[in-house]
Amino acid sequence: MLSFSAADYVLFIATYLIASVPYGVIIARFSGTGDLRQQGSGNIGATNMLRVGGVRLGVLTFLLDGLKGMIPVLVTRYYANHGVILEASVPIVAVIAVLGHMFPIWLKFKGGKGVATTMLVLVALYWPLGLVACAVWLGVFFMTRISSLSALLAMIAVPTIALFMVELIGHFSAYACFAISIMVIARHHQNIQRLINGEERRLR
């Protein structure tokens, strides 16, 4: 049985609070774009920001949403490597980071779909897997211009690849990949229905 220390729990809480920061909402407000939740799809993530605020703000939102997940994972790995906390805390922090974006305390637990956060979390967790996920997303997006389809196919690819890489990434990290993929896919349930109905919008 895992025995977590006070340091582990501090990292868990700090990760959730950091990942809960709604950068899309903040950027939209300070750029004069308005309330991102009341525009476009109403989502607080990079795709909606791209639609509403343009490429520059969309890319900035993607990077900040990604880094708020990536940095806690890297910090946790550093302390795990130095024996301060358990190695198992690394994949746990990865899951918490994605949960923080999806259910942010600062927005009454109404957050985004977690794609940007997930992509850089996976890069931090095991960079070859993260790069494959990003490559799948980019490849599908450039072919279809449908962000949701790109994310869904990337999230289908992640646990499949993790299954074959389990000896390299470790069982806990593989479990984290499965959990994160399921969470992201679940958050896309409305997009899935629109895809089935042929009603999902493309980004131009």
N, C-alpha and C positions, 0 to 999 in steps of 0.2 A: 504494500500500500504506500502511496506517495505521502510524504510528510513535508508540507510546505512551511516555509519560515515566514516571518513578518515581512521580509524583503520581497518575497514572492507576491504576497497579497498587496503590498504597496504598488508594485509594478502592475498588477492586474487592475487595480482601481485607477491608477494614473493613466494607463493605456485607454481604459474606457472613457475617461474624461477628455483626454486629448483627441481621441477618435470621434468624440461626439461633437467637436467643433464644426459647425456647418459653414464651411468656407464658401460654398456656392451662394448662400444667402448673404453672407458678409460682403463678398466681392460685388454682388449685384447691387447691394444697398450703397456701398461707397463709390461705385462707378456710375451711379445715377440710373441704373437699369431698373430699379424698383424692387419689389418683392418677387423673388424668383418663384415662390410657391403659388403665386397668382398669375403666372404667365406660362405660355407654352404647355408642356405636359404637367406642370406643377411640381415636377421633381426637382430636388435640390442639387443634383449632380452635374457632371461636366457636359453630358449630352444636351440637357435642357439649356444649360448656359451657352453652349455652342449655338443653339437655335436662337436664343433670345439676345445674347450679348456679343456674339461673333466669335471668330477663331481665337483671338488673343485671350479673351476672358475664359473661353472654353478650355484652352490649354492650361491656363493658370489654375483653374479650378481642378482640372485633372491632376496636375502635379501636387497641389496642396492636399487634396483628398487622398492621393496615393502616399505622400510622404508622412501624413499623420498616422498611417498604418505601418509603413516601412520602418520608420525610425524607432518606434517602441520595440519592434521585433529585433532589430539590430542591437539595440541597447540591452535587451534581455539576453540575447545570445552572448554578448560580451561578458555580462555578469555570470552567465552559466558556464562559460569557458574558464572563468576564474574561480569557480567553485562557490560563488556567493549565493546562488540560487540553483534550483534543480534544472536539469536539461529539459525536462518535460514542460517547464514553464514557457519555453519558446513557442511551441505550437499552440499552447493555451492562449498566450498573448496574441498570436496571429488571429485566432478565432474571435477573441474579445475586441480586437481592433475593427474587424468587419462588423460585428454586432454594434459597436459604438456608433459607426456611421449610419447603420440602418435604424437604430433606435436611440437617437441622441437625447440625453437628458435636457439639453438646452432648448430643444424644440418639442418638448412634451412627448418624446419617444416616436416622433413622426419624421423619419429620415429618408435617406436615399436607398438606392438598390445595391450599392456597394461595389460596383465594377472597378472603378479607379483604385479604390482602397485595396480591393482583392488583388489586382494585378501586381501592385508594388509590394504587398504583403507576401505574395508568392515568390517574388524575386528575392526578398529578404530571407524567406524561409529556406528556399533551395533554388538558387538563381537559374539553373538550366530549365527547371520546370516552369518558373515564372516567365522566362523568355519564350518558351514554347506557347504558353497561354497568351502572351502578348502577340506573338506571331499569328496564332489562330485568329485572334480578335481582329488584328489589322488586315489579314488576308481576306477574311469573310467580309469585313466592312468595305474594303476597296472594291470587292466584286458586287456587293449588294446595296451598299449605302444604308444598311439597316443596322443600327447600333445594337438593338436588343437581340437580334439573331446572332450577331457576332459574339455577344456576351454569352448567350446560351450555349453555342457550340464550343466556345472556349471552356465553359464550365463542365461540359460533358467530357471534353478532352482531358481536363486536369485530373480527375480521380482515376481515369483509365491509365494515364501515364504514371501516376503515383503508385498504382498497383504494381507496375513493372519495375519501379524505382524504389520499392519499399526497403530494400536492403541498403540503399544509398542514403535515403532521407530519414529512415527510421519509422517505426510503426506509429508512434504518436504523431509525427508530422504527416504521415499518410492519412491517419484518421482526421486530422485537422483539415487536410485538403478535401476529403469527402464532405465534412461538415460545412465548410465554407461554400463548396459548390452547390450543395443542397439549399443552403440559405439564399444564395444569389438567384438560383433558378426559381425558388419559391417566391422571391420578391418580384419576379418577372411574370407572375401568373396572368396579369391583365395583358401584358405584351404577347404572351403565348396565345391567348384567345384571339387577339387581333391578328396575329400571324396566321392562325388557322382560318380566320375569316377573310384573309387577304386585305386587311384594313390598316396594317402597320405602316406608319409614315417612314419615308426615306429622308435622309439628310442630303441636302443639295450642296 
